[in-house]
Amino acid sequence: MDFDLTEEQHMIREAVREFAQSEIAPRAREIDEKSEFPADIFRKMGELGLMGLPFPEKYGGAGADTISYALAVEEIAAASGSVAANYNAHISLGASPIYLFGTEEQKQKWLVPLARGEGLGAFALTEPHSGSDAAALKTRAEERDGMWVLNGQKMWITSGSVARSVVVAAKTDLAAGSHGVSNFIVPADAPGFTPGKDEPKMGMKGSPTSQLFFADCRIPKENLLGELNQGFKQFMITLDGARISIAAMALGLGRAALEHSLKYAREREAFGQPIANFQAIQMKLADMATELEAARLLIYQAAALKDRGQRFTKQVAMAKLFASEAADRACWQAIQIHGGMGYSREMHVERFYRDNRLTLIGDGTSEIQRLLIAQQLLKEM
Ligand SMILES: Cc1cc2nc3c(=O)[nH]c(=O)nc-3n(C[C@H](O)[C@H](O)[C@H](O)COP(=O)(O)OP(=O)(O)OC[C@H]3O[C@@H](n4cnc5c(N)ncnc54)[C@H](O)[C@@H]3O)c2cc1C
């Protein structure tokens, strides 16, 4: 595979890096400390065309490819994990299923405003009693008087309390297991839909994650996404795509940890010399850089396969698993390289560590990625 970036990919990376470093990075610590959702940053990202980056222009997007999208997520995450988390959920989870499975009418009505940055999209699959075992969800949707009526509860929904629209998974045939699930587009102002409190979290504190309550929530019949009882397949495909961007988010956080460590190792002196002179520190830097480079290649491979329309379930599970765990190790070592200062809220590296921890859990845990990889390997035998 040829992983040289095209001129357009270079341009997108540079433009997003400049924006992220000048507009997001200086506010990242405050966003984290105040658990502040920075709505104005998302408005600016909309003006720059970032909120619909990988969607065709006819749906309000910028028509960029998946590698460009991964580059954008990496740059935003290197500035603020919280902003990247909402951006990632908006495109990969909130807007993508509408693009992939929506009718032309649904795309015009729901995707176009999301891609133009007129509001955030979200995706509600997880429930209090079902996460990894997604098919065990209990939220129900029934047809009544020509409307869909939803009842149930969701949990851990990124942007759930601030979204313009949420794609919600619900049971439409109780006896059919995973073949009895459908997805629905629920606008924020749907009667009977109430977001709960934002979860207090270890990291990604500026990215609201909420419970959602549906009590006789009535939505029009035409808000069924695509076909009835195809929801499980739809969210499996959606999650494959989302794993590219969560892996890119981990890469951005890991890269930021490495960059801060390189700078600190050159500046900090011990025993009369910069700590960068010590081989123990050099070994850590070398391992961090090597693992992040390997993660980058796995991400580009999965993105390239997706753009070619080839299967990428195994490759993206590998990319997500490896990138999140490589970034975890990099952020951990960054704290060690910073010594006592690494443990201080005054430096950024402890935030990178806390923020990145999510990437080993969201969009399928590391354990689930290993299961997916093994299942694919065994199928190939
Ligand atoms: C900050 C944040 C944002 C999120 N955003 C969203 C969102 O926008 N939309 C959404 O729908 N969800 C979202 N989630 C939910 C997330 O996808 C789930 O937390 C995740 O899938 C794990 O589910 P769970 O928390 O129920 O853990 P569980 O499924 O209960 O797992 C607990 C542990 O058991 C392990 N485990 C479970 N099954 C197996 C198995 N078969 N084999 C081996 N180990 C297993 C898991 O790996 C984990 O270690 C978010 C979560 C967080 C923390």
The ligand as a Gaussian input file, in Angstrom:
#p B3LYP/6-31G(d) Opt

LIG

0 1
 C      -16.931000       8.479000      27.605000
 C      -17.772000       7.448000      26.921000
 C      -18.459000       7.788000      25.756000
 C      -19.302000       6.857000      25.147000
 N      -20.042000       7.230000      24.046000
 C      -20.985000       6.379000      23.561000
 C      -21.890000       6.807000      22.528000
 O      -21.788000       7.936000      22.007000
 N      -22.871000       5.944000      22.126000
 C      -23.012000       4.686000      22.674000
 O      -23.925000       3.976000      22.272000
 N      -22.153000       4.251000      23.636000
 C      -21.148000       5.062000      24.103000
 N      -20.303000       4.639000      25.095000
 C      -20.457000       3.302000      25.644000
 C      -19.323000       2.356000      25.281000
 O      -19.402000       2.000000      23.921000
 C      -19.417000       1.165000      26.240000
 O      -19.053000       1.632000      27.531000
 C      -18.543000       0.005000      25.813000
 O      -19.011000      -0.577000      24.633000
 C      -18.447000      -1.079000      26.906000
 O      -19.708000      -1.420000      27.370000
 P      -20.008000      -1.441000      28.955000
 O      -19.558000      -0.154000      29.513000
 O      -21.418000      -1.813000      29.155000
 O      -19.054000      -2.564000      29.511000
 P      -19.428000      -4.116000      29.612000
 O      -19.945000      -4.590000      28.310000
 O      -20.251000      -4.334000      30.817000
 O      -17.981000      -4.737000      29.836000
 C      -17.339000      -4.777000      31.118000
 C      -16.022000      -5.535000      30.931000
 O      -16.279000      -6.871000      30.498000
 C      -15.600000      -7.114000      29.271000
 N      -16.386000      -8.000000      28.417000
 C      -17.691000      -7.907000      28.089000
 N      -18.052000      -8.903000      27.258000
 C      -16.953000      -9.640000      27.063000
 C      -16.656000     -10.838000      26.304000
 N      -17.595000     -11.434000      25.553000
 N      -15.398000     -11.328000      26.344000
 C      -14.444000     -10.733000      27.082000
 N      -14.643000      -9.612000      27.810000
 C      -15.881000      -9.085000      27.804000
 C      -15.406000      -5.749000      28.639000
 O      -14.347000      -5.744000      27.680000
 C      -15.121000      -4.897000      29.859000
 O      -13.765000      -5.068000      30.214000
 C      -19.406000       5.545000      25.686000
 C      -18.660000       5.187000      26.826000
 C      -17.866000       6.126000      27.457000
 C      -17.105000       5.710000      28.685000

